[in-house]
């Protein structure tokens, strides 16, 4: 298994000045590399406390690239619908070069009605617009004299400079939330998968991952190269009571931010987002206790979290996990201790891979590996 840090802001101007948030986030990114984490990830969102301090992941990750040497950089995720393919392809190519090939490009359709309204885009066009824009970006990265006329963009012939550092281009990861079809399409294209398990029952997450793997293998891609990334809010402390108390406080901050961001679905409807009308009720009905009991949030002492990760591994196999750090308004020492505890006392237990035979491994298969 691989583990990284998800720097997902859940603050606004009334909580923290932007400059203070970025100073904090950059500090944690550098610390994550020092501790041996695999990646640092950040999102693209606008307007709300839910991610709004991260409207341009490429800019932030470029700053991370300048301060680090090894850790991978993941856009988790950019929203191609909100940009022109030439601009987005070029920015990502620059980031891949300045990081010497450490970039993985997570892409998403977007799902917040208020964001689509602000960009004057229709939710009903989101899937074809997404597919067309991602295809255009890949063609720009790899082709010459590229001409695009896809119903959303028309340009060319053009030859993009610079090319990405990685050949033929950075790994692409596709975000899916509720619809399994998105996972199947990602698998058929040979892309990786980004998921947030907290918004679905475990069985649905298993179904989404299984469909992704089946579609990918059916398209002729090596099962061993499949990439499944799961993001979890997290908080670790030396004391169990402190971990649960502060973990609940931090989780509730994230929960309130998410509830405000998805409120647009109380009236919005789209055939491209089947089932999303239920997301407001799902978010409203969730509690910290139920999330923790279902291993949808990772909170506790290192020993408790080792048990949680073992159960997650049993359910989903050897996935890549991104740990969303506590809100940046939490004391810096508390955040850094949480990140340190996971790296030093949890991560070493899961350094050995588990072989998959097409089904999730059992508890016995998820053996603890000694050392780091």
N, C-alpha and C positions, 0 to 999 in steps of 0.2 A: 504494500500500500504506500501511497505518497500523500503527504500532508502539506498544506500551505495556509497562508493567512488571507482572509477576505476583508479588505478595508472598505466596508460599506457604511458610509456616513448616515447616521440617523439623528442629525442635529440641524438646527436652523439658526438664523442670526440672533434670535432671542436667547439661544443656548450658548453659542460660542462664535467668536469672530472667525471668518474663513481662514485668515492667516494662521490662527492658532490651530485650527483643524488640520491644515496641511502640514504644519510643523510637527504635530503629533503623529500624523499618518506616515510621514517620511521617516520619522524616528523609529516607528514600529517596523516599517519595511526593512530598514537597515538591520535592526535587531533580529528580525526573522532570518536574514541571511546568516548572521553570526551564529545563530542557534542551529542552522542546518536544515531549515525548512525548504521544501521543494519549490514553492512559488508564492508570489504575492498577486492578488487579484483585486480589481475594482470595477465598478459598474458604470453605466450611463443612465442617469435619470435627471429630471428637471423639476423645479418649482417647490417640491415638497421636502419636508424633513427626511422622508424616505428616499435617500440617495441624491438629494438635490445639490449637495456640495460636490458632486462628481459628474458634471455635465460633459466632461471630455476626458475619458480614461487615458487617451494617448498622451495628453500633456502631462498628467500626473505620473504615468509610468515612465515617461522620458526622464523625469526628475529622479525617479527610483533607479533607472538604468545608470544615470550619472553617478550615483552614490554606491552602487553595488557592482559585483563582478560575476557572480555565479547564479543567483536565484532567478528562476524563470518569471516572466511577466505575462499576466493573463488579463485580457479585456474580458470582463465577466458580467455583462457583455456590452459591446457597442451595438447601436440600433441603426442598421444601414438605411432604413426608411427615412431617417431624419438628416441624411447627408447626401451629397452627390458622390457617386462611385469614384470619380477621379480624385476628389479631395480626400475621401476616406482611404482609398488605396494608397495614395501618396503619403499621408500621415503615418499609416501603419508601416509602410516600407521604410520610411525614415527611422521609426522606432526600432524596427528589426535590425537595421544597420547600426544605429548608435549603441544598441545592446549586444551587438555581435551575435545575433541569431538566437536571442533568448525569448522571443515573443511567441505566444500562442494566442490566436485571435478567436475569442468567443464572440458570437453574433447572435442577436435576438430579434424577433419580430417587434418587440415592444408589446405592452399589454395595458397601459394606463390610458383611459379615454381622454383625460385632460391633456396629456402630452400630444396625442394625435390631433386634438382640436387646436392646440396652440400652433402646431406646424401645418394646419389646414390640410390634413390628410384624413382619408376615410379608413376606418377600421376594416371595412369590407374589402379593401384592396390589399390588406397587410400581407397575406401569404404570397400572392403573385409578385407584389412589389419586393418583398424580401428575397424570394428566389431569384428574381431578375437582377437585383442589385448585387447579391453575393456572387452570382455568375459573372457579372460585369467586372467586379473587383478581381476575381481570379483570372479572368482573361486579360485585364490590364497588367497584372503582375507577371504574366507568363507570355503574352503575345506581343507582336509588333504590328504597327498600322492597324490598330484595333478600331473597328466600327461597331457601334452599339445602337440598336433601334429596337427597344424592348417594350414599347408602350408606355414606359415611364421616363426613360432617358433616350436622347438621340444625339449622338456625337461621333466624331471620327472622320478620317482615320487619325489616330494618335498613338504614340509609343511612350509609355510611362517611364519617367526617370525619377528617382532611382529604382532599380529592381530590389526586391527583398534580399536580405543577406542569405536566408535559407532558400535552398533550391528543392523543388521549383517555387515554393512559397511557404509561409508559416503554417503550422497545423491549424485547422479550423475546427472549432467546437460550436455546436448549435444548442441554444437554450430551448428547453421545452418546460412548460409548467403543468398543464392539465391534459392536453391533447396528445394521445399516443402516436397519431399520424405524423406529428412533427419529429418524433424520435425515429420512426420508420424511414422518413425521408432523409434524415441525417445519416442513418446507417447505410442506406442505399447509395448515398453520395460518398461514403467513406470518411465522413467527418466524425469528430468526437461529440460527446453529449454533455450538456450542463443541466443539472436538476437541483431544485430546492425541495427536499423531501417533506418539509414541514407542512405543506399545503395539501398533501394527499395522504390517504391511508397507505400503510406499508405495502399492502397487496397491489395497489395500483402502481406504486413506484416499481415494484418487482416486475409487473406486467410491462410497464414502459421500457425498462431496461432490457427485458427479454425480447420485446419486439425490435428494439434497436439492434441487439446482437444478431437476431435471426435475419433481419433485413440486410445488415452489413455483410454477414457471411454469404447470404444468397447472392449478393452482388459481386462476390468473388474476392472480398477483402480478408486478409489474414485475421482470424479472431484474436490473435495475440497482440495485435496493434490497436484494438479497440480502446477508446478512452472514455471513461464515465466519471464525471466530476460531480460530487454532491457537496452542497454548501449547508452548513449548520451554524446557528448562533452558538457561542460557547463561552464558558467562564470556568476557570479552575482556581482553587485556593487550597492552602494547606489544611484548613479546618473545614469540616463538612458543613457545619451550620453557617459559616461565613459564605461558603460557596453557594449554598442553596439560597440564602437571604439576598446576597448581592446578585446572584444569577437571576433570581426572579425579578429583582428591580431592573436589571439591565434588559432582560427579555421583555418586560412590560414596556420599556421605552421603545424598543424595536416594534413591538406589537401595535402600540398607539400610532407610530409613524406609518406603518403599513395600512392600518385601518383607514387613516385619513387619505392615503394615496389611492386606495381602491374604491373609495366612496363613489366615484363616477360610474361604477358598474351598477349602482342602484337604479339608474335610468338608462344607461347605454345598453344596446343590444347589437350583435353582429353575428352573421352566419360563420364568420371566420374564427369566432371565439365561442364555440359551443360549450356551455356549462359555466361560462365565466359570470353569468348573472347570479350564480350561487356563491361567488367568492366573498361577497360582503358578509353573508351569513356565516360562512366558514371561518373567516377571520374573527368575526364578533363572537363566535361560539368557542373559540380556542382559549385555553387557560394554560398557565405555566405548568401546573401540576399534570394535566393531561399530555402536554407536549413532552415533559420530562419522562413520564411513565412510558410513552411510546418511542423514546429515543429520538425525538424530533428536535431536541435541543441537547447540547452536550455540556453538562454542568456537574461539578462535583470535585472531590479530591482526585488526585491522579489514579488511585486504586479504583475508585468508582468509575472514572472515565475509561480506564482500561476495559472494564466490564462492558461499558456502553459500546465502545468501538468494536469489541469482539462480537457483540450482538448485531451491530451494523454490518460487519464483515460477513457474518453468518447469513444475513438476509440478502446482501447485494454482491458479495464477492470482493475481489481485490480492486476496489475503486480508489479514486483520488478524492480526498476530503479537503475542503476549504473551510477553515474555522473563522467565522465572523467574530472579530474581537469585540470586547465591551465598548459601549459608546465612548467617544473621545472626550466626553465631559467627565468620565470617571478619572480618579487620580492616576497619574502616569505610572506610579509605582505598582498600583494594583493591576493595571493592564499588562505591564511588562512581566509581572510575576505569573500571571495566568499563561502568557505566551511561553515563558520559561519552563513552567511546570510541565506543560504538554510536551515540549521538545525534549526535556531531560528524563521525564518519568513515564511518559506514555508512548511516544513515537518509537523507542527502541523495541517495544514488544511486538511491533507489527512490521518489522523490517524484512522479514522473510516472506516471499510470495506464497499464495495458496493457489494450487492448480484447480481450474474449473473444468468440469466435464459437461458443461451445458446447463447444470443446475447450481444453485447456491451451495457453498460448502457447509458442512456441519460443524458443530462446535469442536469436535475432535480435530478437524482439519485446520482450524484457526489456532494452531499451536503458537505458543509464545516463543519468540526468538530471543536468546540471551544476548546482552550487549547491544552496542549501537553501531 
